[in-house]
């Protein structure tokens, strides 16, 4: 049996056990509530162009299938908190039994999340928002503590000899990414400059990184905050003959990132297991709707690290849409 099937089966079994019964028929009607009657809305800030978020959605879809609940997934076409707030409000208007939402900007999105809570809609936050989830009234948060992950990444690059670095941010304004750079600065203990790039325009992102590197020859390390920042950064380094001379690490996984890690082009990729960030909130909200059961606080899905030593295993699962 393939590992992916085993993993999904294990999570499904755990859900059944948590429901208090080993039989699927009884579990589907636990607490006198049919899972087929449960409706859950998921709203994230992730774009289809980012391979990271396609895996999150795969997790949502797998939970929907395994648990037999109704799930609607929504996200803006590009990083836009105004559009995202509108999507959250639309999700609330649908009067779901649960809402799973990422919070890249608490100031802009917090009021809508609180609106859902006041309306009696249980909320689980995912990915971004670990620092504000409880304050907004969410039941729990599923994700990676971003500053903690940034610190760990900084410590790894410091151990590799980096003293002067760039932090490439592909979503300026995303509070979670800001925390990654802050943590990175703390973990590195050296000089860090944040460089914003446009994730929807790889060519301009490459030019931006290239120009910054030309004007700052003292830079000997780079941390990118996602695959859409890593790919143009590698291209920029190759274009100016500094590829292999400047050490690079990145956040998050994608086929191109994992290939680069396996080849040694990237020192590491921070793994926050985004499949779980899609799967677990749906599972939690389902069990809460049925039995009132839920984890307390934050469920950490990272940080973990993929390096050259274990990249092959991650590559296999990436092909299956699980990493």
N, C-alpha and C positions, 0 to 999 in steps of 0.2 A: 504494500500500500504506500502511495506517495506520502511524503512528509506533510505536504500541504493538506491533504485529505485528513491525515491523522490530527493535525493541529485544529482544523475546523471541527472535527468530530469531538475532540477533547473539550473545546470551549462549549459546544452544544450540550455535551453531557453534563458539564458543570452547571449549566443553566437549568437543566432538568433536576439535578440534585438540589440546587438552591430552591427550586420550586417545591421541594418536599416530596417528590415522587419519581420513581424510575421509569414510569410508563408514559410514553409520549402523549397518549390520549388524555390522561388525567392532568399532566403538566400543562397541556394547552388550554385547560379550563380551570387552572388553579385559582383558588380564592373566589370561585364562582364567576370568574371573568374569562371569556374566550379570547385567546390571543388574536384570533382573526378579527376581533372587534377593536383591538387596540390600534390607535393611530399615532405615529410619532413623526415629528418634523425635525429635520437636520439642516442647519444653516451654517455654512463656513465661508471664510474669506478667500478660499483657494480657487485658483483659476484652472481651467482644463488644460492650459498650456504648460502647467507645472506638473511634471511626472509624480511628484510627491503626493499631490492631492488625488490623483487617480487611484492610488493605493488606499487612501483614506476612504474614498467612495467604494472601493472594492470591499472594504471591511464593513461598511454600512450595508451594502447589498447582501453580503454573506450572512449578516445578523438577521436581516429581513427574511431571508430564505430559511435559515435554520430555526428561527423562532416563530415564523408564520404570522408576523405582524405587518401592518400597513406602514410604510415609511416613504416620506417624500424628502428628497435631497435638493437643496437650493444653494446656489453660489453666484456671485456677480461675474460678469464677463472679464473684469479686470479688478485689481485691488482698489476698492472704492467703498469707504465706510458709509457714505450716504446711501448708496444702492443696497448695501448690506443691511442697513437699518430698515429700509423699506421691505426687504425680504423677511426680516424677523417679524415686522409688524404684520405682513401677509400671513406668515406662519401662525402667529397668535390668533388672527382672525379666523383661521381654520378650526380653532378650538381643539387642538390635539390633546392626547393623553400624556404627552411628554415632548419636551423641546431640547435638542442637543445643539449647542452653538459655540463657535469659537469667538474669542473677544480680543481682536488685535488692537482695539482702541476703546478703552473703558469709558472715556468721556463721551464719545459719540454713540456707543452702543449700550452702555450701562442702563440708561433710562428705559430702553425697549426690553431689556432682560428683566428689569424690575417690574415692568408692566406685565410681563408673562407671569411672574411669581405672584403678583397681586391678583391676577385673574385666576389663580389656583392651578396654573400649569406647572408641573414639576420641570425643573431645568437641570441639565448636566452640561457643564462646559467642557470643551475639548481643545487640545492643542495650545491655543493662546488664552491667557487669562487666569493662570494659576494664582496670581497675586491678588486678584479681585473677585474670584469666583464666590467665595464664602460671603464677602461683603454684599454682593448683589443678590444673595439669597439662593444660590444654586445648591443642589443636594450634594454634588461632588464635582471634582475636576479630574479629567483623564488626560494626561500629557506629560511633558518633560519640563521640569523647573528650568526656565531658560537661562537665568543668570548662573545657576549652578553648572549647567552644561557649558556655558561660555568659559567659566573658570577652569573646568577640566580640559577644555580645548587649549586654553592658554598655557596651562601647565605642560601639556604635551609638546607644544611648539617651543616652549622655553627649554624643555629637556633636550630638544633637538638643536639648541643653540641659537634660537631666534631672539633678538633683542629689540628690533625695530620692525613694526608690522603695519599692514593695512587690514582693515575689517571691511569687506565688500558687502554692502547692504542692498539687496535687490528690491526691497519694499520699504522705502523710507516712510516713516509714519506708523509702522507696525511696532507696537510697544514690545512685543515678544522679541523681535529682532534687535531692538535697541538694548534690551536686557542681555542678549547674547554678546553684543559688542562690549557692554559694560563689564560683564563677567570675564570676557576675554582679556580686557585691559588689566583687570585685577589678577587673573591667573598668570599672565605673561610677566607682569611686573616691569615691563619696558614701555617704550613709546608705541602708541597705537593711534592711527588716523582712520576715521570712518570715511569710506568712499561710497557714495550712493550711485547706483546704476539702475537702468530701466530693464526689468526682466522681460518685457515684451519686445525689446529691440536689442538682440545680441550684438549686432554690429556696432551700435553706439556704446554699448556696455564695454566691448572690447577696446574701442578707441579711448574711452574714459580711463580705463585701467592702464592702458598703454601710456597715455599722456602723464598720468600721475607717477608711474614708475620712472619715466624719463626725467621727471623733475625732482625725484627723490631717490638718488642712487644708493642711499644708505639703507633702504628697506631690504631686509633679508628674510622676511616671512610674510605670509598672507593667510588670512582666514576668510573663506567665503561662507555666506549664511544659507546657501542652498545650491542645488544643481544649476539653476539659471544664472547664478553668479560664478560658479566654478568653471563652466565651459568657456565663457568669454575670457575669463582670467587666464586660463591655460593657453588659449589662443593668443592673448596679448603677450604673455611671456615668451612664447615661441617666436612671435613677430619681431621682438627686440633682442633676441639671443640670450635671454636670461632664464630660459626654461631649464630646470635642473639645478640652477644656481640659487634660486629662491625657494625656500621650503613652503609648501602649501598644504593646508588642511581645509576640510569643508564640513558643513552641516548637511545632513540628510542624504538619502540614497536615490540613485537613478541608474539605469544601465550604463550611461557614459561615465558617471562618477565611479561606479564599482570597477569598471574596466581600467580607469585611470589609477585607482588604488591598487589593483592587482598588478599593474605594470610598474608601480612605484612612482608614478607621476604625482600622486597625491599621498601624503603621509597617512591620512586617515579620513574617515567620514563618520561624523557623529550620527548614531542611529537612535531615533526616538520611537521606533516601532509603530509607524503611523497606521498600519492595518488595525492595531488594537485601539487606536484613537477613533476609528470609525465603528468598530465592532462593539466595544464595551459600553459606550453610552446608550446604544440601542438596547443592549442586554439589560443594563441597569434600569432604564426607564420602563422596560417591559415588566421586570420583576417588581418594580415599585408600584406600577399600576395594578398588578395582581395581588401582591402580598404586603406592600408597604416596606419591602426590604431594600436596603441600599448601603453602599460603602460610606464611610464617614471621612470627609476630607479629600485628600488628593491621592489618586492612583497613578503612580509614576510609571511611565513607559520608557523612560530614558533618564540620563544619557548612557548609551552603550557606544562602543567603538568598533568599526569595521576597519581592519588593517590588511596589509598584504597577506598575512597569515591565515585570515579567515574569509577573505573576499570571495573565493570560489563558491563557498556554501551560500553566501548572500546572493550571488549572481544567479544561481539556480532558482532561488525563491523569487527573485525579481522577475524572472521570465514567467512565473506563475501569478504575478500581480500581488504578491504577499509581502514584499520588502521594498 
